[in-house]
Amino acid sequence: MTKPKSAPTSKIAAKLTGAATKPARHRAARKLEPTTPSVPVPVIRTTKRDQLAALLVCDEGATIAQMIAATGWLPHTTRAALTGLKKLGYAIDSDKIDGVRTYRAVAPE
C-alpha cells in the first residue's frame, strides 16, 4: 500500500511540481461616491443650568421637586445651582404657598 501524494505545502514547491494552486485573490476596487462639502451645523448645547434658568424665568416659577425632575440633580445640588444663578445676576425670589416653596427669577439684562 502506498500513500497518496499530498499537495505541496509551499508555493515554490507547487511551482516545481506543477501542482495547481489557489487563484490569487484580488480586492475589488472600491468606488467612493463623491461627497458634497457640507457646511458644519452649529450645535446649540442646552446645559442643565440653562434648563434651570428657563424653569425659573417662567411666570409660574418652579418648585425644588420640579427642578430636580428637570435636571436629575439632588436637592442640595439644585439649591447650590440657584446660588450660582444669583452670582450670574439672576434676581431669584421665593414664595411659600400651602407649604410648598416656589422659586421665580428675573434674567439679568
Secondary structure as UniProt FT lines:
FT   HELIX           11..17
FT   HELIX           48..57
FT   STRAND          62..63
FT   HELIX           64..71
FT   HELIX           75..87
FT   TURN            88..89
FT   STRAND          91..97
FT   TURN            98..99
FT   STRAND          100..106
//
